[in-house]
């Protein structure tokens, strides 16, 4: 049985695209892969870059033997200018198989106009149903009203699948246009909704990232992506706090979990929420210093992973958000030195507090051997 992550990176020269991927699972197991696609900024216009990434994606699935037979469950396109790029992308997506596709304006920091993250799996255990939701948004009302509408709609969708938000939702991503102005409305709407669902500080919340990001339609202030699993038994899901380094989120009025671990018979999934340079009192650490904020952020994530019986060697993908694009060269070099193999996307996106210069999220897969639960 495979118990470790495999990393690969290759460049498709004629397409000017670099592909990074992680793979977990071997023969006889469900396989999972996270792929990050980066196109050379010199590859041409937006349409040419989009074409290069799409071709690289199909070529990778065709060439890499270990990825053959795997299918996409979820993907996210990161755009530099959604208003002018959305329609062309939608036309391309109509030719692709149906699965959850997230599209958000979060400019890739390498100077390209588009980047792509894809999550692939092989056939999974029929005991579990995995539901990815992507790109939900409504073009009316303020951020608070839109968040209320999105959560209510998502709850109805889960109900139709025999699920509930409180019992089955594992992870959300909330993208907020002008996060410095609109985040407060998101926080209020989510808190009120969660109380109605029985989600409180004494029960649990949901792992989440709330970050700057926008839709092509300027009237859409909020976008929601989510992941839920049906079929989990009590005890398979635990929540990660790392209280030696991080405060409970409720301490400063927000309602999300720092991280969530889902245990299967053969592996554990860890979903680490957007994590920044924060201490156990809920205070920003190293104001104004992106290098030290990065180091503290890593330390916080490491403690969350350790609490979930994992480490950075198990991390399958990372997304890094920077408020100031000019910090990218410094941060990229730091990540390249410490994590040379892990697939990473660096994007421009303001964190929910102006003094946070950087935030990261990640997913990890760690080997497990627990006969109490069915395999993934």
ZIWOBEL-V611981 format. One record per residue. RES is the residue in one small letter. SS is DSSP state (helix for helix, strand for strand, loop for the rest). OMEGA is omega as a letter, one per 30 degrees, with the letter a starting at -180 (* if undefined). BURIAL is # if it has 16 or more other C-alpha atoms within 10 Angstrom, else .. Layout:
{{RES:SS:OMEGA:BURIAL} {RES:SS:OMEGA:BURIAL}}
This chain:
{{x:loop:l:.} {x:loop:a:#} {x:loop:a:#} {x:loop:a:#} {x:loop:l:#} {x:strand:a:#} {x:strand:l:#} {x:strand:l:.} {x:strand:l:.} {x:strand:a:.} {x:strand:l:.} {x:strand:a:#} {x:helix:a:.} {x:helix:l:.} {x:helix:l:#} {x:loop:a:#} {x:strand:l:#} {x:strand:l:#} {x:strand:l:#} {x:strand:l:#} {x:strand:l:#} {x:strand:a:#} {x:strand:l:#} {x:strand:l:#} {x:loop:l:#} {x:loop:a:.} {x:loop:l:.} {x:loop:l:.} {x:loop:l:#} {x:loop:l:#} {x:loop:l:#} {x:strand:l:#} {x:strand:l:#} {x:strand:a:#} {x:strand:l:#} {x:strand:a:#} {x:strand:l:#} {x:strand:a:#} {x:strand:l:#} {x:loop:l:#} {x:helix:l:#} {x:helix:a:.} {x:helix:l:#} {x:loop:a:.} {x:loop:l:.} {x:helix:a:#} {x:helix:l:.} {x:helix:l:.} {x:helix:l:#} {x:helix:l:#} {x:helix:l:#} {x:helix:a:#} {x:helix:a:#} {x:helix:l:#} {x:helix:l:.} {x:helix:l:#} {x:helix:a:#} {x:helix:l:.} {x:helix:l:.} {x:helix:l:#} {x:helix:l:#} {x:helix:a:.} {x:helix:a:.} {x:loop:a:.} {x:helix:a:.} {x:helix:l:.} {x:helix:a:#} {x:loop:a:.} {x:loop:l:.} {x:loop:a:#} {x:strand:l:#} {x:strand:l:#} {x:strand:a:#} {x:strand:l:#} {x:strand:l:#} {x:strand:l:#} {x:strand:l:#} {x:strand:a:#} {x:strand:l:#} {x:loop:a:#} {x:loop:a:#} {x:helix:a:#} {x:helix:a:.} {x:helix:a:.} {x:helix:a:#} {x:helix:a:#} {x:helix:l:.} {x:helix:l:.} {x:helix:a:#} {x:helix:l:.} {x:helix:l:.} {x:helix:a:.} {x:helix:l:.} {x:loop:a:.} {x:loop:a:.} {x:loop:l:.} {x:loop:a:.} {x:loop:l:.} {x:loop:a:.} {x:strand:a:#} {x:strand:l:#} {x:strand:l:#} {x:strand:a:#} {x:strand:l:#} {x:strand:l:#} {x:loop:a:#} {x:loop:l:#} {x:strand:a:#} {x:loop:l:#} {x:loop:l:#} {x:loop:l:.} {x:loop:a:#} {x:loop:a:#} {x:strand:l:#} {x:strand:a:#} {x:strand:l:#} {x:strand:l:#} {x:strand:l:#} {x:strand:a:#} {x:strand:l:#} {x:strand:l:#} {x:loop:a:#} {x:loop:a:.} {x:loop:l:.} {x:loop:a:.} {x:loop:l:.} {x:loop:a:.} {x:loop:l:.} {x:strand:a:.} {x:strand:a:.} {x:strand:l:#} {x:strand:l:#} {x:strand:a:#} {x:strand:l:#} {x:strand:a:#} {x:strand:l:#} {x:loop:l:#} {x:loop:a:#} {x:loop:l:.} {x:loop:a:.} {x:loop:l:.} {x:loop:a:#} {x:helix:l:#} {x:helix:a:#} {x:helix:l:#} {x:helix:l:#} {x:helix:l:#} {x:helix:a:#} {x:helix:a:#} {x:helix:l:#} {x:helix:l:#} {x:helix:l:.} {x:helix:l:.} {x:helix:l:#} {x:helix:l:#} {x:helix:l:.} {x:helix:l:.} {x:helix:l:#} {x:helix:l:.} {x:helix:l:.} {x:loop:a:.} {x:loop:a:.} {x:loop:l:#} {x:loop:l:#} {x:helix:a:#} {x:helix:a:#} {x:helix:a:#} {x:helix:l:#} {x:strand:a:#} {x:strand:a:#} {x:strand:l:#} {x:strand:l:#} {x:strand:a:#} {x:strand:a:#} {x:strand:a:#} {x:strand:l:#} {x:loop:a:#} {x:loop:a:#} {x:helix:a:#} {x:helix:a:.} {x:helix:a:.} {x:helix:a:#} {x:helix:a:#} {x:helix:l:.} {x:helix:l:#} {x:helix:a:#} {x:helix:a:#} {x:helix:a:#} {x:helix:a:#} {x:helix:l:#} {x:helix:a:#} {x:helix:l:.} {x:helix:a:#} {x:helix:l:#} {x:helix:l:.} {x:helix:l:.} {x:loop:a:.} {x:loop:l:.} {x:loop:a:#} {x:loop:l:#} {x:loop:a:#} {x:loop:l:.} {x:loop:l:.} {x:loop:l:#} {x:loop:a:#} {x:loop:l:#} {x:strand:a:#} {x:strand:l:#} {x:strand:l:#} {x:strand:a:#} {x:strand:l:#} {x:strand:l:#} {x:loop:a:#} {x:strand:l:#} {x:loop:l:#} {x:loop:l:#} {x:loop:a:.} {x:loop:l:.} {x:loop:l:#} {x:loop:a:#} {x:loop:a:#} {x:strand:l:#} {x:strand:a:#} {x:strand:l:#} {x:strand:a:#} {x:strand:l:#} {x:strand:l:#} {x:strand:l:#} {x:strand:l:#} {x:strand:l:#} {x:loop:l:.} {x:loop:l:#} {x:loop:l:.} {x:loop:a:.} {x:loop:l:.} {x:loop:a:.} {x:strand:l:#} {x:strand:a:.} {x:strand:a:#} {x:strand:a:#} {x:loop:a:#} {x:loop:a:#} {x:loop:l:.} {x:loop:a:.} {x:loop:a:#} {x:loop:l:#} {x:loop:l:#} {x:loop:a:#} {x:helix:a:#} {x:helix:a:.} {x:helix:l:.} {x:helix:l:.} {x:loop:l:.} {x:loop:a:#} {x:loop:l:#} {x:loop:l:#} {x:strand:l:#} {x:loop:l:#} {x:strand:l:#} {x:strand:l:#} {x:strand:l:#} {x:strand:a:#} {x:strand:l:#} {x:loop:a:#} {x:loop:a:#} {x:loop:a:#} {x:strand:l:#} {x:strand:l:#} {x:strand:l:#} {x:strand:l:#} {x:strand:a:#} {x:strand:a:#} {x:strand:l:#} {x:strand:a:#} {x:strand:a:#} {x:loop:a:#} {x:loop:a:#} {x:strand:l:#} {x:loop:a:#} {x:loop:l:#} {x:loop:a:.} {x:loop:a:#} {x:loop:l:.} {x:strand:l:.} {x:loop:l:#} {x:loop:l:#} {x:loop:l:.} {x:loop:a:.} {x:loop:a:.} {x:helix:l:#} {x:helix:a:#} {x:helix:l:.} {x:helix:l:#} {x:helix:a:#} {x:helix:l:.} {x:helix:l:#} {x:helix:l:#} {x:helix:a:#} {x:helix:l:.} {x:helix:l:#} {x:helix:a:#} {x:helix:l:#} {x:helix:l:#} {x:helix:l:#} {x:helix:l:#} {x:helix:l:.} {x:helix:l:#} {x:loop:l:#} {x:loop:l:.} {x:loop:l:#} {x:loop:a:#} {x:helix:l:#} {x:helix:l:.} {x:helix:a:#} {x:strand:a:#} {x:strand:l:#} {x:strand:l:#} {x:strand:l:#} {x:strand:a:#} {x:strand:a:#} {x:strand:l:#} {x:strand:l:#} {x:loop:a:#} {x:loop:a:.} {x:helix:a:#} {x:helix:l:.} {x:helix:a:.} {x:helix:a:#} {x:helix:a:.} {x:helix:a:.} {x:helix:l:#} {x:helix:l:#} {x:helix:l:.} {x:helix:l:.} {x:helix:a:#} {x:helix:l:.} {x:helix:a:.} {x:helix:a:.} {x:loop:a:.} {x:loop:a:.} {x:loop:a:#} {x:loop:l:#} {x:strand:a:#} {x:strand:l:#} {x:strand:l:#} {x:strand:a:#} {x:strand:l:#} {x:strand:a:#} {x:loop:l:#} {x:loop:l:#} {x:loop:a:#} {x:loop:l:#} {x:loop:a:.} {x:loop:a:.} {x:loop:l:#} {x:loop:a:#} {x:loop:a:#} {x:strand:l:#} {x:strand:l:#} {x:strand:l:#} {x:strand:l:#} {x:strand:l:#} {x:strand:l:#} {x:strand:l:#} {x:strand:a:#} {x:strand:l:#} {x:strand:a:#} {x:loop:l:#} {x:loop:a:.} {x:loop:a:.} {x:loop:l:.} {x:loop:a:.} {x:loop:l:.} {x:loop:l:#} {x:loop:a:#} {x:loop:*:#}}
